[in-house]
Amino acid sequence: MKIQKIYNNNIASALNDAGEEVIISGRGIVFGKKKGDFVDYEK
């Protein structure tokens, strides 16, 4: 998933492989990442 917007270290908006916008959340899931970086589905 490609990060579109980071809200905080735990929540972000991303595009999945189908091109749909999804909200991802989890403890520190986007810590140290920037817009345009990728996040694994397993996290």
Beta strands, then each sheet from edge to edge (+ up, - down):
strand 1: 2-6
strand 2: 11-15
strand 3: 21-25
sheet 1: 1+ 2- 3+
end
